[in-house]
Amino acid sequence: MLYKNLIEAGFSEKEAKVYLALLELGEGNIAKITQKSGIKRATVYLEIEALKNKGYVSLVKRKGHNIYLAENPLRIEEHLREKTETISKLMPELLSIANAMDRKPKVRYFEGVEGIKDVYKDTLQYKDTEILGWYSDDRIDFFDKSFILDYYMQKRIASKIPLRMFAVQSTFMNGMNEKDPKHLRQMKIIKSDQFFFSAEINLYSKDKIAIIAHRENIALIIESKKIHDTLKSIFEIMWLSQPETNKTLS
């Protein structure tokens, strides 16, 4: 029981055995400690030095021989209290560093069909929060069309997650545009001779950006309030400047 308690207090397994052996002996040389602890002599030397550095063992010289003594067990409690006090003093600075890290963008990388599906599913975790996006036909031509239309879109609608999006003009997108109200979606179509989106971008939650390159079969999720808000501002500027889509656009 004592052995396990010492380990919980921060001792290594061998440190605990050596300390308990020396505590029972009261004092002893390396030979006696080795015999009592059942640990190899060379290892005992190392553990004794470690215990000395922690203040749990002291050394005296007697007739030219090294004799080791176990310090009072109260020293363990004192040492733990000192560590706690030190950590408490460091805590404000540590928390400051942690908070600074939290403000840095977090980037997660995904690849393959299943990885990209995980990215889409992440956008569904924030119900009643609008998604803003830039899209092309790549999600249909180079990905799992049934996942997009039969799973993802249906889940988004069921979760009441509205979508505003820009799409590059195509026969498919023109057809989808006709179903906007039913699909909780507002779409503005950009003529293909003006712009082309080779990657899909989704802005969602309050600080997430999903970037998907279907042809390369990779995706990123970036968590950054500043990047999210900047892209959202760009989206809104584009949205205001782009006229309403003519349903008969061809």
C-alpha positions in Angstrom: 0.0 0.0 0.0 2.8 2.4 0.9 4.6 1.5 -2.3 1.5 2.5 -4.4 1.0 5.7 -2.4 4.5 6.8 -3.0 4.1 6.3 -6.7 0.9 8.4 -6.6 3.0 11.0 -4.8 5.4 11.2 -7.7 7.9 8.5 -7.0 9.0 6.2 -9.8 8.6 2.5 -9.0 12.3 2.0 -8.3 12.5 5.2 -6.3 9.7 4.0 -4.1 11.3 0.6 -3.5 14.7 2.1 -2.7 13.2 4.8 -0.4 11.1 2.2 1.5 14.1 -0.1 1.9 16.2 2.7 3.3 13.5 3.9 5.5 13.2 0.4 7.1 16.9 0.2 7.4 17.2 3.6 8.9 20.6 4.0 7.2 22.8 1.8 5.0 25.3 1.5 2.3 24.7 0.6 -1.3 25.1 -3.1 -0.5 22.5 -3.2 2.2 20.0 -1.1 0.2 20.5 -3.4 -2.8 19.8 -6.5 -0.7 16.8 -4.9 1.0 15.2 -3.4 -2.1 15.8 -6.4 -4.4 17.0 -4.0 -7.1 20.3 -4.3 -9.0 23.3 -2.5 -7.5 23.9 -0.3 -10.5 20.3 0.8 -10.6 20.3 1.5 -6.8 23.1 4.0 -7.4 21.0 5.9 -9.9 17.8 5.9 -7.8 19.7 7.0 -4.7 21.1 10.0 -6.6 17.6 10.8 -7.9 16.2 10.6 -4.3 19.1 12.8 -3.0 18.2 15.5 -5.6 14.6 15.5 -4.5 15.7 15.8 -0.8 14.4 12.4 0.3 17.8 10.9 1.0 21.0 12.3 2.6 24.6 11.2 2.5 27.1 11.0 5.4 30.7 9.9 5.4 31.8 7.3 8.0 35.4 6.0 8.0 35.6 6.7 4.3 32.4 5.0 3.4 29.2 6.4 2.0 26.2 5.9 4.3 22.8 6.9 3.2 19.9 8.0 5.4 16.2 8.3 4.5 14.9 11.8 5.4 11.8 12.1 7.5 8.7 11.2 5.5 7.3 14.6 6.4 9.7 15.9 3.8 7.5 14.2 1.1 4.5 16.2 2.2 6.6 19.4 2.4 8.0 18.8 -1.1 4.5 18.2 -2.6 3.3 21.4 -0.9 6.2 23.4 -2.4 5.4 22.0 -5.8 1.8 23.0 -5.5 2.8 26.5 -4.4 5.2 26.8 -7.3 2.5 25.6 -9.8 0.0 28.1 -8.3 2.5 30.9 -8.9 3.0 29.8 -12.4 -0.7 29.3 -13.2 -1.5 32.9 -14.3 1.3 32.9 -16.8 0.5 29.3 -18.0 -3.1 30.3 -18.5 -2.0 33.4 -20.4 0.0 31.2 -22.8 -2.8 28.7 -23.1 -5.3 31.5 -24.0 -2.9 32.9 -26.6 -2.7 29.4 -28.1 -6.5 29.3 -28.2 -6.5 32.4 -30.3 -4.2 30.9 -32.9 -5.9 29.2 -35.9 -6.4 25.4 -35.5 -6.1 23.5 -38.7 -7.2 19.9 -39.3 -6.4 17.9 -42.4 -8.6 15.3 -44.0 -8.2 13.1 -47.1 -10.2 10.5 -49.0 -13.9 10.2 -49.5 -14.6 9.3 -45.8 -12.4 12.1 -44.6 -14.3 14.6 -46.7 -17.6 13.2 -45.5 -16.5 13.9 -41.9 -15.9 17.5 -42.9 -19.4 17.8 -44.3 -20.9 16.1 -41.2 -19.0 18.6 -39.0 -21.0 21.5 -40.7 -24.2 19.8 -39.5 -23.3 20.0 -35.8 -24.5 23.6 -35.5 -28.2 23.7 -35.9 -30.0 26.9 -36.8 -26.7 28.4 -37.8 -26.5 29.6 -41.4 -23.8 28.2 -43.7 -22.2 30.5 -46.3 -20.5 28.9 -49.2 -18.8 29.0 -52.6 -19.6 25.9 -54.8 -18.9 24.3 -58.1 -20.1 21.1 -59.8 -17.0 19.4 -58.4 -18.9 18.1 -55.4 -21.2 16.3 -57.8 -18.7 15.3 -60.6 -15.8 14.3 -58.4 -17.4 13.1 -55.2 -20.2 10.9 -53.9 -23.4 12.5 -55.5 -25.8 10.4 -53.4 -24.1 11.4 -50.2 -24.5 15.1 -51.1 -28.1 14.9 -52.3 -29.6 12.1 -50.4 -27.8 12.3 -47.0 -26.0 15.7 -46.5 -28.7 18.0 -48.0 -31.5 16.1 -46.3 -29.8 16.2 -42.9 -29.1 19.9 -43.3 -32.8 20.6 -44.1 -34.0 18.4 -41.2 -31.6 20.3 -38.9 -33.0 23.6 -40.1 -29.6 24.9 -41.2 -30.1 27.5 -43.9 -27.6 28.0 -46.7 -26.6 31.0 -48.8 -24.3 30.1 -51.6 -22.5 31.2 -54.8 -22.4 28.7 -57.6 -20.7 28.6 -60.9 -23.2 28.5 -63.7 -24.0 25.0 -65.0 -27.0 22.9 -66.1 -27.0 21.1 -62.7 -26.8 24.3 -60.6 -29.5 26.0 -62.7 -31.8 23.1 -62.0 -30.9 23.1 -58.2 -31.7 26.9 -58.1 -35.3 26.2 -58.9 -35.6 24.2 -55.6 -34.1 26.9 -53.3 -37.1 27.6 -51.0 -37.7 23.9 -50.5 -34.1 23.3 -49.7 -33.7 26.2 -47.2 -31.3 27.7 -49.6 -30.6 31.0 -51.4 -28.3 30.8 -54.4 -26.6 33.3 -56.6 -25.2 31.9 -59.8 -22.0 33.4 -61.3 -21.4 33.0 -65.0 -18.7 30.5 -65.8 -16.9 32.9 -68.1 -16.5 35.4 -65.1 -15.2 33.2 -62.3 -14.4 29.5 -61.6 -14.3 27.9 -58.2 -11.8 25.0 -58.1 -12.3 24.5 -54.3 -15.4 24.6 -52.2 -15.5 26.8 -49.1 -18.0 26.7 -46.3 -18.3 29.2 -43.5 -20.2 27.9 -40.5 -20.5 28.0 -36.7 -18.9 31.2 -35.5 -15.3 30.4 -36.3 -15.1 27.5 -38.7 -14.0 27.3 -42.4 -14.2 24.1 -44.4 -12.2 24.1 -47.6 -12.7 21.1 -49.9 -10.7 20.3 -53.0 -12.7 17.4 -54.5 -10.4 16.8 -57.4 -7.5 16.4 -55.1 -9.6 14.4 -52.6 -8.5 16.5 -49.6 -10.1 19.0 -47.2 -9.2 21.3 -44.3 -11.2 22.6 -41.3 -9.8 25.9 -40.0 -10.9 27.2 -36.6 -10.3 30.9 -36.5 -12.7 33.7 -35.6 -10.7 36.3 -37.4 -10.3 34.3 -40.7 -14.0 33.3 -40.5 -15.2 36.9 -40.0 -12.9 38.2 -42.8 -14.2 35.6 -45.3 -17.8 36.3 -44.1 -17.3 40.0 -44.8 -16.0 39.1 -48.3 -19.0 36.9 -48.8 -21.5 39.6 -47.8 -19.8 42.2 -50.1 -20.1 39.7 -53.0 -23.7 38.9 -52.0 -24.7 42.6 -52.1 -22.9 43.3 -55.3 -24.2 40.2 -57.2 -27.7 40.6 -58.6 -30.5 38.2 -57.9 -30.2 35.1 -60.1 -32.5 34.9 -63.1 -34.2 31.6 -62.8 -34.0 31.2 -66.5 -30.3 31.8 -66.7 -28.7 29.5 -69.3 
